[in-house]
Amino acid sequence: MEILRVNNLTKIYNAYKGAKEVKALDGISLECIRFAGHV
């Protein structure tokens, strides 16, 4: 269970990093990242 959670956070982090690189990050993505960090 914990491994699955870490994998999901890694995927979210990679998606965040990729979006940041192309400057395509929007408010919805930021909210998803904040939400995921609290789950």
CHARMM-style PDB file with segment names, atoms N, HN, CA, C and O in Angstrom:
ATOM      1  N   MET     1       0.839  -1.209   0.000  1.00  0.00      PROA
ATOM      2  CA  MET     1       0.000   0.000   0.000  1.00  0.00      PROA
ATOM      3  C   MET     1       0.872   1.256   0.000  1.00  0.00      PROA
ATOM      4  O   MET     1       0.640   2.180  -0.779  1.00  0.00      PROA
ATOM      5  N   GLU     2       1.860   1.282   0.866  1.00  0.00      PROA
ATOM      6  HN  GLU     2       2.049   0.531   1.499  1.00  0.00      PROA
ATOM      7  CA  GLU     2       2.751   2.440   0.946  1.00  0.00      PROA
ATOM      8  C   GLU     2       3.557   2.602  -0.338  1.00  0.00      PROA
ATOM      9  O   GLU     2       3.778   3.720  -0.804  1.00  0.00      PROA
ATOM     10  N   ILE     3       3.997   1.473  -0.911  1.00  0.00      PROA
ATOM     11  HN  ILE     3       3.817   0.565  -0.533  1.00  0.00      PROA
ATOM     12  CA  ILE     3       4.761   1.526  -2.166  1.00  0.00      PROA
ATOM     13  C   ILE     3       3.908   2.131  -3.273  1.00  0.00      PROA
ATOM     14  O   ILE     3       4.388   2.943  -4.064  1.00  0.00      PROA
ATOM     15  N   LEU     4       2.638   1.729  -3.324  1.00  0.00      PROA
ATOM     16  HN  LEU     4       2.248   1.069  -2.682  1.00  0.00      PROA
ATOM     17  CA  LEU     4       1.721   2.249  -4.342  1.00  0.00      PROA
ATOM     18  C   LEU     4       1.587   3.762  -4.200  1.00  0.00      PROA
ATOM     19  O   LEU     4       1.581   4.488  -5.194  1.00  0.00      PROA
ATOM     20  N   ARG     5       1.482   4.225  -2.978  1.00  0.00      PROA
ATOM     21  HN  ARG     5       1.487   3.636  -2.170  1.00  0.00      PROA
ATOM     22  CA  ARG     5       1.342   5.657  -2.718  1.00  0.00      PROA
ATOM     23  C   ARG     5       2.594   6.403  -3.173  1.00  0.00      PROA
ATOM     24  O   ARG     5       2.491   7.461  -3.793  1.00  0.00      PROA
ATOM     25  N   VAL     6       3.748   5.873  -2.876  1.00  0.00      PROA
ATOM     26  HN  VAL     6       3.832   5.014  -2.372  1.00  0.00      PROA
ATOM     27  CA  VAL     6       5.002   6.508  -3.291  1.00  0.00      PROA
ATOM     28  C   VAL     6       5.096   6.553  -4.809  1.00  0.00      PROA
ATOM     29  O   VAL     6       5.520   7.561  -5.373  1.00  0.00      PROA
ATOM     30  N   ASN     7       4.701   5.464  -5.478  1.00  0.00      PROA
ATOM     31  HN  ASN     7       4.356   4.646  -5.019  1.00  0.00      PROA
ATOM     32  CA  ASN     7       4.721   5.435  -6.942  1.00  0.00      PROA
ATOM     33  C   ASN     7       3.811   6.509  -7.512  1.00  0.00      PROA
ATOM     34  O   ASN     7       4.177   7.189  -8.470  1.00  0.00      PROA
ATOM     35  N   ASN     8       2.634   6.668  -6.935  1.00  0.00      PROA
ATOM     36  HN  ASN     8       2.336   6.115  -6.156  1.00  0.00      PROA
ATOM     37  CA  ASN     8       1.695   7.682  -7.409  1.00  0.00      PROA
ATOM     38  C   ASN     8       2.257   9.081  -7.211  1.00  0.00      PROA
ATOM     39  O   ASN     8       2.129   9.929  -8.093  1.00  0.00      PROA
ATOM     40  N   LEU     9       2.875   9.330  -6.069  1.00  0.00      PROA
ATOM     41  HN  LEU     9       2.979   8.640  -5.352  1.00  0.00      PROA
ATOM     42  CA  LEU     9       3.461  10.646  -5.817  1.00  0.00      PROA
ATOM     43  C   LEU     9       4.619  10.907  -6.767  1.00  0.00      PROA
ATOM     44  O   LEU     9       4.833  12.040  -7.197  1.00  0.00      PROA
ATOM     45  N   THR    10       5.370   9.849  -7.097  1.00  0.00      PROA
ATOM     46  HN  THR    10       5.196   8.929  -6.747  1.00  0.00      PROA
ATOM     47  CA  THR    10       6.477   9.998  -8.047  1.00  0.00      PROA
ATOM     48  C   THR    10       5.942  10.375  -9.416  1.00  0.00      PROA
ATOM     49  O   THR    10       6.493  11.247 -10.088  1.00  0.00      PROA
ATOM     50  N   LYS    11       4.858   9.712  -9.831  1.00  0.00      PROA
ATOM     51  HN  LYS    11       4.411   9.003  -9.286  1.00  0.00      PROA
ATOM     52  CA  LYS    11       4.245  10.033 -11.128  1.00  0.00      PROA
ATOM     53  C   LYS    11       3.748  11.474 -11.143  1.00  0.00      PROA
ATOM     54  O   LYS    11       3.935  12.191 -12.126  1.00  0.00      PROA
ATOM     55  N   ILE    12       3.120  11.892 -10.058  1.00  0.00      PROA
ATOM     56  HN  ILE    12       2.969  11.310  -9.260  1.00  0.00      PROA
ATOM     57  CA  ILE    12       2.606  13.262  -9.964  1.00  0.00      PROA
ATOM     58  C   ILE    12       3.761  14.250 -10.013  1.00  0.00      PROA
ATOM     59  O   ILE    12       3.684  15.276 -10.689  1.00  0.00      PROA
ATOM     60  N   TYR    13       4.826  13.938  -9.296  1.00  0.00      PROA
ATOM     61  HN  TYR    13       4.889  13.104  -8.747  1.00  0.00      PROA
ATOM     62  CA  TYR    13       5.993  14.825  -9.290  1.00  0.00      PROA
ATOM     63  C   TYR    13       6.593  14.942 -10.683  1.00  0.00      PROA
ATOM     64  O   TYR    13       6.941  16.037 -11.126  1.00  0.00      PROA
ATOM     65  N   ASN    14       6.713  13.816 -11.371  1.00  0.00      PROA
ATOM     66  HN  ASN    14       6.431  12.926 -11.011  1.00  0.00      PROA
ATOM     67  CA  ASN    14       7.263  13.831 -12.733  1.00  0.00      PROA
ATOM     68  C   ASN    14       6.374  14.626 -13.675  1.00  0.00      PROA
ATOM     69  O   ASN    14       6.869  15.367 -14.525  1.00  0.00      PROA
ATOM     70  N   ALA    15       5.069  14.477 -13.528  1.00  0.00      PROA
ATOM     71  HN  ALA    15       4.667  13.876 -12.838  1.00  0.00      PROA
ATOM     72  CA  ALA    15       4.132  15.232 -14.362  1.00  0.00      PROA
ATOM     73  C   ALA    15       4.252  16.725 -14.062  1.00  0.00      PROA
ATOM     74  O   ALA    15       4.228  17.559 -14.968  1.00  0.00      PROA
ATOM     75  N   TYR    16       4.380  17.044 -12.776  1.00  0.00      PROA
ATOM     76  HN  TYR    16       4.399  16.367 -12.040  1.00  0.00      PROA
ATOM     77  CA  TYR    16       4.543  18.445 -12.355  1.00  0.00      PROA
ATOM     78  C   TYR    16       5.825  19.027 -12.936  1.00  0.00      PROA
ATOM     79  O   TYR    16       5.832  20.139 -13.463  1.00  0.00      PROA
ATOM     80  N   LYS    17       6.903  18.268 -12.832  1.00  0.00      PROA
ATOM     81  HN  LYS    17       6.897  17.365 -12.403  1.00  0.00      PROA
ATOM     82  CA  LYS    17       8.197  18.708 -13.341  1.00  0.00      PROA
ATOM     83  C   LYS    17       8.137  18.920 -14.850  1.00  0.00      PROA
ATOM     84  O   LYS    17       8.653  19.912 -15.365  1.00  0.00      PROA
ATOM     85  N   GLY    18       7.506  17.983 -15.557  1.00  0.00      PROA
ATOM     86  HN  GLY    18       7.087  17.176 -15.139  1.00  0.00      PROA
ATOM     87  CA  GLY    18       7.374  18.098 -17.005  1.00  0.00      PROA
ATOM     88  C   GLY    18       6.552  19.317 -17.398  1.00  0.00      PROA
ATOM     89  O   GLY    18       6.898  20.040 -18.332  1.00  0.00      PROA
ATOM     90  N   ALA    19       5.456  19.534 -16.671  1.00  0.00      PROA
ATOM     91  HN  ALA    19       5.176  18.946 -15.912  1.00  0.00      PROA
ATOM     92  CA  ALA    19       4.595  20.680 -16.968  1.00  0.00      PROA
ATOM     93  C   ALA    19       5.339  21.986 -16.702  1.00  0.00      PROA
ATOM     94  O   ALA    19       5.194  22.958 -17.444  1.00  0.00      PROA
ATOM     95  N   LYS    20       6.124  21.995 -15.653  1.00  0.00      PROA
ATOM     96  HN  LYS    20       6.241  21.205 -15.050  1.00  0.00      PROA
ATOM     97  CA  LYS    20       6.875  23.196 -15.304  1.00  0.00      PROA
ATOM     98  C   LYS    20       7.885  23.514 -16.401  1.00  0.00      PROA
ATOM     99  O   LYS    20       8.090  24.676 -16.752  1.00  0.00      PROA
ATOM    100  N   GLU    21       8.510  22.472 -16.938  1.00  0.00      PROA
ATOM    101  HN  GLU    21       8.343  21.528 -16.653  1.00  0.00      PROA
ATOM    102  CA  GLU    21       9.515  22.660 -17.980  1.00  0.00      PROA
ATOM    103  C   GLU    21       8.921  23.303 -19.223  1.00  0.00      PROA
ATOM    104  O   GLU    21       9.571  24.130 -19.863  1.00  0.00      PROA
ATOM    105  N   VAL    22       7.697  22.934 -19.569  1.00  0.00      PROA
ATOM    106  HN  VAL    22       7.169  22.263 -19.049  1.00  0.00      PROA
ATOM    107  CA  VAL    22       7.063  23.506 -20.764  1.00  0.00      PROA
ATOM    108  C   VAL    22       6.164  24.691 -20.400  1.00  0.00      PROA
ATOM    109  O   VAL    22       5.453  25.232 -21.247  1.00  0.00      PROA
ATOM    110  N   LYS    23       6.210  25.083 -19.115  1.00  0.00      PROA
ATOM    111  HN  LYS    23       6.787  24.643 -18.427  1.00  0.00      PROA
ATOM    112  CA  LYS    23       5.423  26.223 -18.628  1.00  0.00      PROA
ATOM    113  C   LYS    23       3.933  26.071 -18.947  1.00  0.00      PROA
ATOM    114  O   LYS    23       3.266  27.034 -19.324  1.00  0.00      PROA
ATOM    115  N   ALA    24       3.428  24.852 -18.789  1.00  0.00      PROA
ATOM    116  HN  ALA    24       3.971  24.070 -18.483  1.00  0.00      PROA
ATOM    117  CA  ALA    24       2.026  24.592 -19.106  1.00  0.00      PROA
ATOM    118  C   ALA    24       1.215  24.308 -17.844  1.00  0.00      PROA
ATOM    119  O   ALA    24       0.083  23.831 -17.921  1.00  0.00      PROA
ATOM    120  N   LEU    25       1.795  24.599 -16.694  1.00  0.00      PROA
ATOM    121  HN  LEU    25       2.715  24.986 -16.632  1.00  0.00      PROA
ATOM    122  CA  LEU    25       1.113  24.308 -15.439  1.00  0.00      PROA
ATOM    123  C   LEU    25      -0.024  25.301 -15.207  1.00  0.00      PROA
ATOM    124  O   LEU    25       0.163  26.511 -15.339  1.00  0.00      PROA
ATOM    125  N   ASP    26      -1.193  24.787 -14.865  1.00  0.00      PROA
ATOM    126  HN  ASP    26      -1.345  23.804 -14.758  1.00  0.00      PROA
ATOM    127  CA  ASP    26      -2.320  25.688 -14.589  1.00  0.00      PROA
ATOM    128  C   ASP    26      -2.836  25.469 -13.167  1.00  0.00      PROA
ATOM    129  O   ASP    26      -2.344  24.596 -12.452  1.00  0.00      PROA
ATOM    130  N   GLY    27      -3.812  26.251 -12.765  1.00  0.00      PROA
ATOM    131  HN  GLY    27      -4.212  26.960 -13.346  1.00  0.00      PROA
ATOM    132  CA  GLY    27      -4.345  26.177 -11.408  1.00  0.00      PROA
ATOM    133  C   GLY    27      -4.883  24.810 -11.040  1.00  0.00      PROA
ATOM    134  O   GLY    27      -4.729  24.368  -9.901  1.00  0.00      PROA
ATOM    135  N   ILE    28      -5.516  24.131 -11.993  1.00  0.00      PROA
ATOM    136  HN  ILE    28      -5.641  24.490 -12.918  1.00  0.00      PROA
ATOM    137  CA  ILE    28      -6.084  22.811 -11.720  1.00  0.00      PROA
ATOM    138  C   ILE    28      -4.967  21.827 -11.387  1.00  0.00      PROA
ATOM    139  O   ILE    28      -5.093  21.044 -10.445  1.00  0.00      PROA
ATOM    140  N   SER    29      -3.884  21.860 -12.145  1.00  0.00      PROA
ATOM    141  HN  SER    29      -3.782  22.497 -12.910  1.00  0.00      PROA
ATOM    142  CA  SER    29      -2.760  20.967 -11.885  1.00  0.00      PROA
ATOM    143  C   SER    29      -2.182  21.235 -10.499  1.00  0.00      PROA
ATOM    144  O   SER    29      -1.873  20.299  -9.761  1.00  0.00      PROA
ATOM    145  N   LEU    30      -2.037  22.502 -10.149  1.00  0.00      PROA
ATOM    146  HN  LEU    30      -2.288  23.262 -10.748  1.00  0.00      PROA
ATOM    147  CA  LEU    30      -1.511  22.848  -8.829  1.00  0.00      PROA
ATOM    148  C   LEU    30      -2.419  22.318  -7.729  1.00  0.00      PROA
ATOM    149  O   LEU    30      -1.939  21.804  -6.718  1.00  0.00      PROA
ATOM    150  N   GLU    31      -3.719  22.441  -7.920  1.00  0.00      PROA
ATOM    151  HN  GLU    31      -4.109  22.858  -8.741  1.00  0.00      PROA
ATOM    152  CA  GLU    31      -4.660  21.939  -6.923  1.00  0.00      PROA
ATOM    153  C   GLU    31      -4.552  20.424  -6.793  1.00  0.00      PROA
ATOM    154  O   GLU    31      -4.620  19.891  -5.686  1.00  0.00      PROA
ATOM    155  N   CYS    32      -4.384  19.729  -7.914  1.00  0.00      PROA
ATOM    156  HN  CYS    32      -4.329  20.162  -8.814  1.00  0.00      PROA
ATOM    157  CA  CYS    32      -4.236  18.268  -7.889  1.00  0.00      PROA
ATOM    158  C   CYS    32      -2.993  17.888  -7.101  1.00  0.00      PROA
ATOM    159  O   CYS    32      -3.024  16.951  -6.303  1.00  0.00      PROA
ATOM    160  N   ILE    33      -1.908  18.603  -7.318  1.00  0.00      PROA
ATOM    161  HN  ILE    33      -1.882  19.364  -7.966  1.00  0.00      PROA
ATOM    162  CA  ILE    33      -0.658  18.301  -6.606  1.00  0.00      PROA
ATOM    163  C   ILE    33      -0.830  18.557  -5.114  1.00  0.00      PROA
ATOM    164  O   ILE    33      -0.385  17.756  -4.292  1.00  0.00      PROA
ATOM    165  N   ARG    34      -1.467  19.659  -4.761  1.00  0.00      PROA
ATOM    166  HN  ARG    34      -1.829  20.310  -5.429  1.00  0.00      PROA
ATOM    167  CA  ARG    34      -1.687  19.960  -3.341  1.00  0.00      PROA
ATOM    168  C   ARG    34      -2.562  18.886  -2.714  1.00  0.00      PROA
ATOM    169  O   ARG    34      -2.284  18.405  -1.615  1.00  0.00      PROA
ATOM    170  N   PHE    35      -3.628  18.513  -3.425  1.00  0.00      PROA
ATOM    171  HN  PHE    35      -3.854  18.904  -4.318  1.00  0.00      PROA
ATOM    172  CA  PHE    35      -4.549  17.496  -2.919  1.00  0.00      PROA
ATOM    173  C   PHE    35      -3.819  16.165  -2.729  1.00  0.00      PROA
ATOM    174  O   PHE    35      -3.969  15.511  -1.696  1.00  0.00      PROA
ATOM    175  N   ALA    36      -3.038  15.772  -3.721  1.00  0.00      PROA
ATOM    176  HN  ALA    36      -2.916  16.303  -4.560  1.00  0.00      PROA
ATOM    177  CA  ALA    36      -2.323  14.494  -3.662  1.00  0.00      PROA
ATOM    178  C   ALA    36      -1.344  14.475  -2.496  1.00  0.00      PROA
ATOM    179  O   ALA    36      -1.116  13.429  -1.889  1.00  0.00      PROA
ATOM    180  N   GLY    37      -0.774  15.616  -2.187  1.00  0.00      PROA
ATOM    181  HN  GLY    37      -0.960  16.466  -2.681  1.00  0.00      PROA
ATOM    182  CA  GLY    37       0.171  15.691  -1.084  1.00  0.00      PROA
ATOM    183  C   GLY    37      -0.474  15.458   0.272  1.00  0.00      PROA
ATOM    184  O   GLY    37       0.217  15.124   1.234  1.00  0.00      PROA
ATOM    185  N   HSD    38      -1.783  15.627   0.362  1.00  0.00      PROA
ATOM    186  HN  HSD    38      -2.345  15.898  -0.419  1.00  0.00      PROA
ATOM    187  CA  HSD    38      -2.486  15.467   1.637  1.00  0.00      PROA
ATOM    188  C   HSD    38      -3.146  14.106   1.774  1.00  0.00      PROA
ATOM    189  O   HSD    38      -3.600  13.749   2.862  1.00  0.00      PROA
ATOM    190  N   VAL    39      -3.208  13.338   0.691  1.00  0.00      PROA
ATOM    191  HN  VAL    39      -2.839  13.627  -0.192  1.00  0.00      PROA
ATOM    192  CA  VAL    39      -3.893  12.041   0.729  1.00  0.00      PROA
ATOM    193  C   VAL    39      -3.039  11.015   1.463  1.00  0.00      PROA
ATOM    194  OT1 VAL    39      -3.443   9.861   1.601  1.00  0.00      PROA
TER     195      VAL     39
END
